[in-house]
C-alpha cells in the first residue's frame, strides 16, 4: 500500500511543485506515494465562492469559515477515514522528527493549509484535527509548510532514499544535530579535511563524529542538548524497538 497524501488548499495548482522532482518525484511516478489536492473553494455555497469572512469582534484581515473548511475536511475523511489530519498554523505544536516518522509509517496524511488570518477556532473543536507548526515563523499560507511535512515523510518511505544508513544518521534522529561533512578535494582554499577522516580508522571516526554532534548540538541548539542529556540512554536494539512501538 502506498502512502496517500491529501492536501486541502485554496491553491491546488501549487502541487506537487518540487515534490514532483528528484527522489520524491520518482517515488510519485513509481506509485510509492500518491497526492490528491482538494480545493477548499469547491465547498463554498455562494456564487462568489467565498471561503472567508471578517473576524468576530473586529480586527484586521479575514478568517476561514468553519462551515466551509468543515465540508472540505468531511470530504477528505470520506476518502481517507484513517489518515490523521494536520492543520498548518503557527498556533500549533511544533512538528518533530518523531512525529514525522509516525506519519511516514502510516497509510497517509491529510494536510489542511490555512490562509489569511487563520481558521475559525470552532473547526478544531468539531473535527479531529491536529494543529501543527513548522517553526516559530509566520508564512503567507500553509502550503509551504505542507511541502516540508510531505518532503520529510516521503524520504522515509521504504526504498525512496535507496538505503537506511543516511537516514539513521540524520539530524534529530537520535536527539542530536548531525556531524559535519567533508568531501574532495582534501585541501580547498587552504582548509583541510580533518585528518581523522583520512585515517581509515572507523572506530575513531565514529567517536569523532559523535563528539562533533554533541559539541554542535550543545552550542547551536541548547534546547535539544538539554533534552538529549535528560533522555534515557538507549542501545541500538532499544532504538529499533522504540521506533516500532511509536508507529501509528
Secondary structure, DSSP 8 states (H G I E B T S, - for coil): --EEEEEEES-GGG-SGGGGSHHHHHHHHHTSEEEEEEEGGGG--STT---EEE-TT--SSEEE-HHHHHHHHHHHHHH-TTSEEEEEEEEEEE--HHHHHHHHTSSEEEEEE--TT-B-THHHHHS-EEEEESSS---S-THHHHHHHHHHHHTTSTTTSS-SHHHHTSTTTTSS-------S-SEETTEE--GGGGS--HHHHHHHHHHHHHHHHHHH-HHHHHHHHHS----HHHHHHHHHHT--
